[in-house]
Amino acid sequence: MSEQSAQPEYRIEDLAHRSGATVRTIRAYQDRGLLPRPERRGRSNVYGDAHLARLRQIADLLDRGYTLASIKELLDAWDTGRGLGGVLGLVAEVQGPWTDEEAARISRAELDARFGGTPDEEAIREAVELGVLERLPDRETEEYLVPSPQELAVAAELYAAGVPLAAITGHLRELRGQVEHIASRFLEFTTEHVFARYLEHRPPTDADAAEAATMVRRLRPLAQQTVDAELARAMQRLATRHLQLHLSPDAPKAADDEPRPVTLPATTVRAVQAMVGPEGVSAFVAAATEREVHKRTMDALTSSRPISD
């Protein structure tokens, strides 16, 4: 038996079974140039371990978020000897955890106990939607994965202090949008001044990708450290002004809590109904108004001008 014939050989059905891909997918990869053509043996096509390894490589890159077009670029680079080690290392560095916090598990009974002892299905649904909780399937008891125990602990403390769950989740949605804006700006800033030189080639060379991965590791904690420092500074400054505003003898007195009718244009009401349904109009308008009042209050607090009534 020759060395070539001693190598494992697969029919396309066998290759599909071993790789987890379908026969149709394998043929599509061949058509796109992602997978080498099989060797022809009489009337049969024969695949080898190289095809199996390539299919597993493609599956790994798809799991990492690459498109088929970008995978082809990477594999072409690999085939021309440029290598994928540095690129995959960079991907792993970026997609790895950006915090040392470890996920935890919590049972439904424990969860209910931390938030007043009364089951709240709507609050659970919103927490799952926001990613604060992740359902764990196939469990005898209802359990959840908590990606950030610190975030859940903050919610529990706010609830214990009297903040309604709906207000907590609403605040988290708003905060998340603002934090994502900060993250986006930090990425733009570091890409322009640090990473642009590593990304001149597409895909980057193996050496450039490896060096960029090292730089990501160095810079990763800087964003959180900067935000922590600036948040502490802003909280001290704004909390002091907020306290002064409420302790001032000239501060406006709180109005009574009696609801008052407000006339809205019919077009506005119809637009809100289209978004939230007729039953949600009042809550939506109240929440939008409260948010605008809060924003204007914060603008007044951050203004450099003296606060007046």
Order of alpha helices (4+ residues) and beta strands (2+ residues): alpha-alpha-alpha-beta-beta-alpha-alpha-alpha-beta-alpha-alpha-beta-beta-alpha-alpha-alpha-alpha-alpha
